[in-house]
């Protein structure tokens, strides 16, 4: 990033990708914490935990998707 000031100075800084993006991915624990921080105020801690467990099971449990949809809707 380059910013030219009125007094003639120029400030230069490298741009950094956002945390959680492809260049700077969150660690698994950081992603889970971000989810909880955003989900719990909206749907409560118990429901957020249920949703998290079902999402974790999506890749291994054929019944996880219907369970997730039931909890979300």
Order of alpha helices (4+ residues) and beta strands (2+ residues): beta-beta-alpha-alpha-alpha
